[in-house]
Amino acid sequence: MVNVRERRSTPTGAEREARKVFRQAEAKAALTDYAKAQKAFHENRERLKAERLAREAKAAGRTKTD
């Protein structure tokens, strides 16, 4: 059986660069996912707020005419 420590070597310059690029791409994707989630959250909140205000206005109109 091969010892893991024996196989592990110092990464080459190309490997370090590849990891760096890969990490940057993952970070960018994570931020993109976060931005999408935030946008969906805010749009949903605004929709719910508009529905609530419409219900409140309708309820206020009923009490004034009664």
Secondary structure as a PSIPRED ss2 file (coil, helix, strand):
# PSIPRED VFORMAT (PSIPRED V4.0)

   1 M C   1.000  0.000  0.000
   2 V C   1.000  0.000  0.000
   3 N C   1.000  0.000  0.000
   4 V H   0.000  1.000  0.000
   5 R H   0.000  1.000  0.000
   6 E H   0.000  1.000  0.000
   7 R H   0.000  1.000  0.000
   8 R C   1.000  0.000  0.000
   9 S C   1.000  0.000  0.000
  10 T C   1.000  0.000  0.000
  11 P C   1.000  0.000  0.000
  12 T C   1.000  0.000  0.000
  13 G H   0.000  1.000  0.000
  14 A H   0.000  1.000  0.000
  15 E H   0.000  1.000  0.000
  16 R H   0.000  1.000  0.000
  17 E H   0.000  1.000  0.000
  18 A H   0.000  1.000  0.000
  19 R H   0.000  1.000  0.000
  20 K H   0.000  1.000  0.000
  21 V H   0.000  1.000  0.000
  22 F H   0.000  1.000  0.000
  23 R H   0.000  1.000  0.000
  24 Q H   0.000  1.000  0.000
  25 A H   0.000  1.000  0.000
  26 E H   0.000  1.000  0.000
  27 A H   0.000  1.000  0.000
  28 K H   0.000  1.000  0.000
  29 A H   0.000  1.000  0.000
  30 A H   0.000  1.000  0.000
  31 L H   0.000  1.000  0.000
  32 T H   0.000  1.000  0.000
  33 D H   0.000  1.000  0.000
  34 Y H   0.000  1.000  0.000
  35 A H   0.000  1.000  0.000
  36 K H   0.000  1.000  0.000
  37 A H   0.000  1.000  0.000
  38 Q H   0.000  1.000  0.000
  39 K H   0.000  1.000  0.000
  40 A H   0.000  1.000  0.000
  41 F H   0.000  1.000  0.000
  42 H H   0.000  1.000  0.000
  43 E H   0.000  1.000  0.000
  44 N H   0.000  1.000  0.000
  45 R H   0.000  1.000  0.000
  46 E H   0.000  1.000  0.000
  47 R H   0.000  1.000  0.000
  48 L H   0.000  1.000  0.000
  49 K H   0.000  1.000  0.000
  50 A H   0.000  1.000  0.000
  51 E H   0.000  1.000  0.000
  52 R H   0.000  1.000  0.000
  53 L H   0.000  1.000  0.000
  54 A H   0.000  1.000  0.000
  55 R H   0.000  1.000  0.000
  56 E H   0.000  1.000  0.000
  57 A H   0.000  1.000  0.000
  58 K H   0.000  1.000  0.000
  59 A H   0.000  1.000  0.000
  60 A H   0.000  1.000  0.000
  61 G H   0.000  1.000  0.000
  62 R H   0.000  1.000  0.000
  63 T H   0.000  1.000  0.000
  64 K H   0.000  1.000  0.000
  65 T H   0.000  1.000  0.000
  66 D C   1.000  0.000  0.000
